[in-house]
Amino acid sequence: MNSNDPLDMANGGNVAGSLEGGAEPEAGHLPVMADEVIDSLAPHPGSLQIDATLGGAGHAERILEACSPDGRLLGLDADGAAIARGARRLARFGERAVLRQANFRELEGVAPEAGFGLVDGLFLDLGLSSFQLVDVKRGFGFRAGGRLDMRFDTSRGRSAADLLATLDAVELTALFGRYGEEPYSGRISRTIVETRRSTPVETAEQLAALVVRAVPGKRGGHRIHPATRVFQALRIAVNDELGALQAGLAASLILLRPGGRLVVLSYHSLEDRIVKRFIAGEQRGCVCPPDLPVCVCGQSPRLRSLGKSRTPGQAELTANPRSRSARLRAAERLAA
Ligand SMILES: C[S@@+](CC[C@H](N)C(=O)[O-])C[C@H]1O[C@@H](n2cnc3c(N)ncnc32)[C@H](O)[C@@H]1O
């Protein structure tokens, strides 16, 4: 199945391992649609590339290989552990790989400071990595015994446990509905608020069990774990993932040189909708109401879509079933 359904992705459908984030350690993170990413990004020798979601650095490694011998890559991740891991994996590229711990919402400032003011390629691989999912201390997986954290950058912002402790039932209902499209968001929120009067809801395990209690039907009868949508919603809210995506996409217009490529891998419909609309809007240019006989806004197209979205092929789906919700969109920057 190549769906773009949030249900498939609730806990990070781009990961190579258990959706439930069990205790089994994994060998690593398999880069999703790596051939298609390279094909769309078309990195050439001497080019400047940005991978704004370094993760396990699998895509970054492929990009650096493709732009050998002298192309350079700026790798960004909000997670300091990803930067440390990436530095080890990319060490053989020497100064061709420049790594920074930063949120890609700050790309417009961070990239020029790092010497990547005008680039040939910008790649975003959204969501979380297998490394984050299996680290019980991060609280991304259902069975994690540690505190429900869910921050990509653990040095700032509010954790998922903080949100669960402080938001009222109305706010929690809105959060689960908006970011998880959870049909039982009201029941779940009320159960959380009732439970926390006597016991704080602090671990992933506790939250998963609470959701199972709150939603009707038996656990075995669900296609996915009943807590999948709630976990997705919390992760999106904790990291303001959709706001960051909007800012990252906007930065691409500033940073890409004419002919430069924007390539985005998304894993659920909320993300993909934003990417799709952004590319379509920038391809259209004009923002005048459709009933105006002539254009008065004067805005010209800034992107050209590079065809329809792409999804993983059968071989990849077999090798990495969690890639099934991936959707790749690509566009080229047009001259101003
Ligand atoms: C799917 S993984 C990337 C995997 C990577 N492409 C690879 O080959 O291993 C997504 C990564 O993006 C990071 N991330 C998510 N949102 C971010 C943001 N707004 N700014 C910076 N990094 C972000 C996460 O911390 C995670 O490490």
PDBQT file of the ligand as one rigid body, heavy atoms in Angstrom, charges set to zero:
ROOT
HETATM    1  C1  LIG A 401      13.130  11.025   8.546  1.00  0.00    +0.000 C 
HETATM    2  S1  LIG A 401      14.478  11.576   9.458  1.00  0.00    +0.000 S 
HETATM    3  C2  LIG A 401      15.665  11.898   8.209  1.00  0.00    +0.000 C 
HETATM    4  C3  LIG A 401      16.367  10.658   7.758  1.00  0.00    +0.000 C 
HETATM    5  C4  LIG A 401      17.500  10.926   6.821  1.00  0.00    +0.000 C 
HETATM    6  N1  LIG A 401      17.049  11.437   5.561  1.00  0.00    +0.000 N 
HETATM    7  C5  LIG A 401      18.363   9.705   6.624  1.00  0.00    +0.000 C 
HETATM    8  O1  LIG A 401      18.734   9.383   5.491  1.00  0.00    +0.000 OA
HETATM    9  O2  LIG A 401      18.671   9.038   7.623  1.00  0.00    +0.000 OA
HETATM   10  C6  LIG A 401      13.958  13.192   9.884  1.00  0.00    +0.000 C 
HETATM   11  C7  LIG A 401      14.970  13.964  10.705  1.00  0.00    +0.000 C 
HETATM   12  O3  LIG A 401      14.585  15.330  10.608  1.00  0.00    +0.000 OA
HETATM   13  C8  LIG A 401      14.732  15.945  11.848  1.00  0.00    +0.000 C 
HETATM   14  N2  LIG A 401      13.771  17.047  11.866  1.00  0.00    +0.000 N 
HETATM   15  C9  LIG A 401      12.425  16.986  11.876  1.00  0.00    +0.000 A 
HETATM   16  N3  LIG A 401      11.892  18.223  11.851  1.00  0.00    +0.000 NA
HETATM   17  C10 LIG A 401      12.944  19.090  11.826  1.00  0.00    +0.000 A 
HETATM   18  C11 LIG A 401      13.043  20.502  11.776  1.00  0.00    +0.000 A 
HETATM   19  N4  LIG A 401      11.962  21.292  11.761  1.00  0.00    +0.000 N 
HETATM   20  N5  LIG A 401      14.272  21.058  11.727  1.00  0.00    +0.000 NA
HETATM   21  C12 LIG A 401      15.392  20.277  11.733  1.00  0.00    +0.000 A 
HETATM   22  N6  LIG A 401      15.354  18.935  11.793  1.00  0.00    +0.000 NA
HETATM   23  C13 LIG A 401      14.138  18.339  11.831  1.00  0.00    +0.000 A 
HETATM   24  C14 LIG A 401      14.464  14.874  12.867  1.00  0.00    +0.000 C 
HETATM   25  O4  LIG A 401      15.140  15.179  14.081  1.00  0.00    +0.000 OA
HETATM   26  C15 LIG A 401      15.025  13.629  12.169  1.00  0.00    +0.000 C 
HETATM   27  O5  LIG A 401      16.347  13.378  12.575  1.00  0.00    +0.000 OA
ENDROOT
TORSDOF 0
